Amino acid sequence: MNPKVDFFFAKAKKWKTEFEKLRTILLDCELTEELKWGVPCYTYQDHNVALIHGFKDYCAILFHNGVLLKDKSKLLIQQTPNVQVARQLRFTDIREIIDRESLIKAYLHEAIALEKSGAKPEMKKVSDFEVPDEFKTLLDKNKNIKTAFSALTPGRQRGYLLYFAQAKLEKTRVARIEKYISKILEGKGLDD
């Protein structure tokens, strides 16, 4: 157990018992416990394997490369359509976790084996993402913005494209694009 992570379990209200049981299971699989993104993250030789997180209706183990897991029991869930590789095992009460402990460990051992093998999931290319017409027009008109956007990491480019394209109304897309032009020019991502 990593004392830096204890605060997460201490502050938990809704899923306290479930989180503590999941922590025990993850640590039984000889993973290293770390604090990343404000939640307990479990690693194998500095590679992220899984993390624990909670939501209003469920708590979950998120497998960072879950798309590579065989998922014979068909329990893994893609959190949103935009999540490319991570997958969740969700729970709504402690009984579910206790009843599925051996299955959870099987998923964890498979995830660890994947890390040991060096297997990497294939990510969608930036070119596979929709570029809203409003942003496309801006890039065609302004070489500085086009150059700055091209210099961003693929992850930052995908983040912007997803965020811009999610807006249903043209005026919202335009407002979002205008708001982030300065960050793009500074080489920053949405959340930097």
C-alpha positions as CSV (number, residue, x, y, z in Angstrom):
1,M,0.0,0.0,0.0
2,N,1.2,3.4,-0.9
3,P,0.5,6.0,1.8
4,K,0.2,8.7,-0.8
5,V,-3.0,7.0,-2.0
6,D,-4.6,6.6,1.4
7,F,-6.4,9.9,1.2
8,F,-8.4,8.7,-1.7
9,F,-9.8,5.8,0.3
10,A,-10.2,7.9,3.5
11,K,-12.3,10.6,1.7
12,A,-14.5,8.1,-0.1
13,K,-18.1,8.3,0.9
14,K,-20.3,6.4,-1.5
15,W,-18.0,3.5,-2.6
16,K,-15.7,3.2,0.5
17,T,-16.2,-0.5,1.1
18,E,-16.0,-1.3,-2.6
19,F,-12.9,0.7,-3.1
20,E,-11.1,-0.9,-0.2
21,K,-12.0,-4.4,-1.5
22,L,-10.8,-3.5,-5.1
23,R,-7.6,-2.1,-3.6
24,T,-6.9,-5.5,-1.8
25,I,-7.6,-7.4,-5.0
26,L,-5.3,-5.2,-7.1
27,L,-2.5,-5.4,-4.5
28,D,-2.9,-9.2,-4.4
29,C,-1.8,-9.2,-8.0
30,E,1.6,-7.8,-7.2
31,L,1.0,-4.4,-8.8
32,T,2.6,-1.2,-7.6
33,E,0.1,1.3,-6.2
34,E,0.6,4.9,-7.2
35,L,-1.4,8.1,-7.3
36,K,-2.1,9.4,-10.8
37,W,-4.9,11.7,-11.9
38,G,-6.0,11.9,-8.3
39,V,-7.0,8.2,-8.2
40,P,-5.2,5.0,-7.3
41,C,-3.3,3.7,-10.3
42,Y,-1.8,0.2,-10.4
43,T,1.4,-0.3,-12.4
44,Y,3.6,-3.1,-13.6
45,Q,7.3,-1.9,-14.1
46,D,6.1,1.7,-14.5
47,H,3.4,0.8,-17.0
48,N,-0.2,1.7,-16.1
49,V,-2.3,-1.5,-15.9
50,A,-5.5,-0.4,-14.1
51,L,-7.0,2.3,-11.9
52,I,-9.9,2.5,-9.5
53,H,-12.5,5.2,-9.9
54,G,-16.1,5.9,-8.9
55,F,-19.1,7.6,-10.4
56,K,-22.6,8.3,-9.2
57,D,-24.1,4.9,-10.3
58,Y,-21.0,2.6,-10.1
59,C,-17.4,2.2,-9.2
60,A,-14.9,0.5,-11.6
61,I,-11.6,-0.8,-12.4
62,L,-10.4,0.8,-15.6
63,F,-7.9,-1.2,-17.6
64,H,-5.6,1.2,-19.5
65,N,-5.2,-1.2,-22.5
66,G,-8.5,-3.0,-21.9
67,V,-9.3,-3.2,-25.7
68,L,-6.6,-5.8,-25.9
69,L,-8.1,-8.1,-23.2
70,K,-10.0,-11.1,-24.5
71,D,-13.0,-10.4,-22.3
72,K,-14.5,-13.9,-22.5
73,S,-17.1,-13.0,-20.0
74,K,-18.2,-9.9,-22.0
75,L,-18.0,-7.7,-18.9
76,L,-15.7,-4.9,-20.1
77,I,-17.4,-1.6,-21.0
78,Q,-16.2,1.2,-23.2
79,Q,-16.8,4.3,-21.0
80,T,-17.7,6.6,-23.9
81,P,-17.6,6.3,-27.7
82,N,-14.4,8.4,-27.8
83,V,-12.4,6.2,-25.4
84,Q,-10.2,4.2,-27.8
85,V,-8.4,1.7,-25.6
86,A,-9.4,1.8,-22.0
87,R,-12.2,-0.5,-20.7
88,Q,-14.0,-0.7,-17.4
89,L,-15.2,-3.5,-15.1
90,R,-18.2,-1.9,-13.3
91,F,-19.6,-2.7,-9.9
92,T,-22.7,-1.4,-8.1
93,D,-22.2,-3.1,-4.7
94,I,-19.6,-5.0,-2.6
95,R,-21.3,-8.3,-3.2
96,E,-20.6,-8.1,-6.9
97,I,-16.9,-7.6,-6.2
98,I,-16.7,-10.4,-3.7
99,D,-18.6,-12.8,-6.1
100,R,-16.3,-11.9,-9.0
101,E,-13.0,-11.7,-7.2
102,S,-11.4,-14.6,-9.1
103,L,-12.7,-13.3,-12.4
104,I,-11.3,-9.8,-11.6
105,K,-8.0,-11.3,-10.8
106,A,-8.1,-13.2,-14.1
107,Y,-8.6,-10.0,-16.0
108,L,-5.8,-8.4,-14.0
109,H,-3.4,-11.2,-14.7
110,E,-4.2,-11.0,-18.4
111,A,-3.6,-7.2,-18.4
112,I,-0.2,-7.8,-16.6
113,A,0.7,-10.5,-19.2
114,L,-0.1,-8.0,-22.0
115,E,2.2,-5.4,-20.4
116,K,5.0,-8.0,-20.1
117,S,4.6,-8.9,-23.7
118,G,4.9,-5.2,-24.8
119,A,1.6,-5.4,-26.8
120,K,0.3,-2.0,-27.7
121,P,-3.2,-1.2,-29.0
122,E,-3.6,0.5,-32.3
123,M,-4.8,4.1,-31.9
124,K,-6.9,5.9,-34.5
125,K,-4.9,8.4,-36.5
126,V,-5.6,12.1,-36.3
127,S,-6.7,11.9,-40.0
128,D,-9.5,9.5,-38.9
129,F,-11.2,12.2,-36.9
130,E,-13.8,14.6,-38.2
131,V,-12.5,18.1,-38.8
132,P,-15.4,20.5,-38.5
133,D,-15.9,22.8,-41.5
134,E,-15.4,25.9,-39.4
135,F,-12.0,24.7,-38.2
136,K,-11.0,23.4,-41.6
137,T,-11.8,26.9,-43.1
138,L,-9.7,28.6,-40.4
139,L,-6.7,26.3,-41.0
140,D,-6.9,27.0,-44.7
141,K,-7.0,30.8,-44.1
142,N,-4.4,31.0,-41.4
143,K,-1.0,29.3,-42.0
144,N,0.2,30.2,-38.5
145,I,-2.7,28.3,-36.8
146,K,-2.3,25.5,-39.3
147,T,1.4,25.2,-38.5
148,A,0.8,25.4,-34.8
149,F,-2.0,22.8,-34.9
150,S,0.2,20.4,-37.0
151,A,3.0,20.8,-34.4
152,L,0.8,19.6,-31.6
153,T,1.0,16.0,-30.4
154,P,-1.5,13.6,-32.0
155,G,-3.3,13.4,-28.6
156,R,-3.7,17.1,-28.4
157,Q,-4.9,17.3,-32.0
158,R,-7.5,14.5,-31.3
159,G,-8.6,16.3,-28.2
160,Y,-9.3,19.5,-30.0
161,L,-11.0,17.8,-33.0
162,L,-13.3,15.8,-30.7
163,Y,-14.2,18.9,-28.6
164,F,-14.9,21.1,-31.6
165,A,-16.9,18.4,-33.4
166,Q,-19.1,17.6,-30.4
167,A,-20.8,20.9,-30.6
168,K,-24.1,20.6,-32.5
169,L,-24.6,24.2,-33.4
170,E,-22.3,26.1,-35.7
171,K,-22.1,29.1,-33.4
172,T,-21.0,26.8,-30.6
173,R,-18.3,25.2,-32.7
174,V,-17.1,28.7,-33.8
175,A,-17.0,29.9,-30.2
176,R,-15.0,26.9,-29.1
177,I,-12.5,27.3,-31.9
178,E,-12.1,31.0,-31.2
179,K,-11.6,30.3,-27.5
180,Y,-8.7,27.9,-28.0
181,I,-6.8,29.6,-30.9
182,S,-4.4,31.2,-28.4
183,K,-3.7,27.8,-26.7
184,I,-3.1,26.1,-30.1
185,L,-0.7,28.9,-31.0
186,E,1.1,28.3,-27.7
187,G,1.4,24.6,-28.4
188,K,-0.9,23.6,-25.6
189,G,-3.7,21.1,-25.4
190,L,-7.2,21.6,-24.2
191,D,-6.4,20.9,-20.5
192,D,-2.9,22.4,-20.4
